[in-house]
């Protein structure tokens, strides 16, 4: 059964039960409107009280300001379009490359390993623990740092008994001194860039096993 809106009987759409909306008026003021109002003001001014030079110059300055703002907005829009195109080209070049990012967890794929680096504070042994989701340590390694700075390391994906670790999420903890209670160190992992997302905040890299990270979080691209 069709419902008829009594408020729209005068409209052909009202007889069909569809309400019509009044067209919205554009209330913005452009350059032509500004110039026309200023011209009318000059034409209709009181001959005994003509517009002062300072007032006239002030209105001209306002007109120039409005025009300058509109031109600046147009230029900014063109610049934003160029930057977006540039980001798209940069994104296409990153897919398939290796990126190094500071993280402490990784999603291990079946039969895969992990490589990266540890930020050593000084020369000496570094203990690296691979911990599964239940909190159990599946592998413990010792890496020797020759000096302060980035120290390369890798995990072949094997547990302590030599068997492949099950696929899943693992935490990686690095401590200086090679023993319990040592100083925690930053861990950076390398992963392949599977795809790139162009977000309002910028480029976001989608890394295999490491999730999504902004371009600003990437330490190095290989």
N, C-alpha and C positions, 0 to 999 in steps of 0.2 A: 504494500500500500504506500503510495507516494505522499509524503508530508509536504504541505504547501506552507511556505513562510508568508504570513499576512503582511509583513513589512516590505516585501518585494513584489507585490502584485502588479506594480506599474512596470516592472522589468520583464522582458520575455524569459529571462532566466528564473524569475521569481515564480512563474507558473509551473516550473519544473522542479521546484523545491531547492534551487541553487541560489545562495545569497551572492550578490554582487558587491564588490568593493570599489569604493570611490578611488579614482586614480590619484596617486600621491603627487603633490606639487614639489618641484625643485626649488627649495628656498635658499640655495647657495647663491652667492654673489660673485660674478666673474669680473674680468677686466672691463668688458664692454659695459656692464651695468655701472661699474664705478665711474667710468669716463662719462657716461650719459648723465648720471646724477650730478657730477661736477659741472658739466656744461649747462644743465638746467639751472643750477645754482647761480652761475654767472649771468645767465639770461634774465633771471627773475630777481636779481639783487636790487636793493633799494638804491636809487641814484644818489640820494642824499647820504647814504651810508654804504659806500662801495666796500667790497671785500678787501681787507688789508693785505698788503704784500706778504706779510709773514704768514697769514692764514692761507693764502693761495699757495705759497711755497710749501707750507706744511702739508696741504692736501696733495700736491704733486709728489712730495716725498712719500706719502702714504701709498700713492698709486705705484710708484717705482718699487716700493717694498713688496707690495702684493704681487707685482709682475715678477720680481726677483725670486720670491718664494716659490711661485708656480714653476719657473724655469729650473730652480734648484731641485724641486720635487721630480720634475721630468728627468733631469740628469741623474739623480739618485736611482730612479727606477731603471734607467738604462744600465747604470753601473751594476746594480743588483743582478740584472739579467746576464751580464757578461760574467760576473763572479759565479753564478750558478752553472753556467756552461763550462767554466774553467774547472769547477769542482767535479762535474760529471766526467770530464776528460781525465782528471787526476784519479778518480775512483776506478775507472776502467783499467788504468795502468797498475793499480795495486793488487788486483785480483790475481791469485796464484803465487804471490810472493810471500816470503816468511817475515813475520813481524815479532818483535820482542816486546813483551809487556810485563809489568810488575803485577804478579798474582800469587796467591798461595794455594789455589786449588786447580785441578785439571780433571776433565772428563776423559778417562783413558778408554781408547777404542780397543777392540779385541786384537791381540797380537802387536799392539803399537808400543812405542816408547816415548820418552819425554827428554827434551834437551833444553838447555838455557844457560843461565849464569847466576852467580851469587855475588852480592856486593860485600866483599871482605873489608873489614876495618884495618886489618894488618896481616902480615905474613903468619902462617900457622895452619893447623888442621881445622877443618870445618866438618861438623857432623850433619848429615842430611838424613832425615827420617821421612819415609813415605807411609802415610797413615790412611787407612780406609775409613769408610763412613761410620763404622762402629767404634772407631777410636783405636783400633789395633794397629800396631806397627808391622807392616808387611815387608819392609826392607829398610836396612840401615847401612849408610855408606859414609865413608870418610874421604873428603876432598882436601887436597893440600893447596893452600893459597900461597903463591910465591911472594906476593906483596899486597898492599892495600889496593882495592879496585875490583874490577869485574874478574871473577874466576869462573871459567867454563866448567860445566858439569853435564852429565846426562844419566838417565835411568833407562835401562833396556826393557823395562816392563816386566821383569822377573821378580818373584818373591824370594825370600831368604833361602828356601829349599831348591831354588832353580826352576820352579814351575812358573808358567805364565800367570801373572796376576789377573784376576777376573776383571772384565770391563766394568767401569763404574767411576764414581767420583772419588778422588784422592786428594788429601792435603799434603803439602810439602813444607817441612819445617827445617830451617837451617840455623845452627847455633855455632858460634865461635868457640874454639878450645877443644872440640872433639869429645865433649862429655856433657853430662846432665848439668843443668843450671847455667849453661853458657849464655852468652849474649845473642839474642835473636838477630838474624841478618835478613836483608831483603832478598827475595827470590824473584827472578825474572825468567819467564818461559817463552820459548819460541813456538809459533804455530803458523800454519798456512792461512792466508786470507781467502776465505771461501766466497765472500761477497762483501759489498760495500753499500751502506744505506746513506742517503742524503737527507739528513734531518734539518729542522730549522736551526739547530745549534751548530751544525757543521757535519763533517764526514764521520760516520761510525763504521768501524771495521768489524766484521763478523768473523771471528777466528775459530778455526777447527779445534774443538775441545776446550776452548777458553771463553766462549761467549762473545758478547758484543762490547766493544771498547771505543771511546772517542779517539780520533786521530791524535789529540793532544796527549793521550796516555801512552802512546807507542814510544818506546825507548830507541828502537832501531828497526830499520827495514832492511831485509837481506835480499 
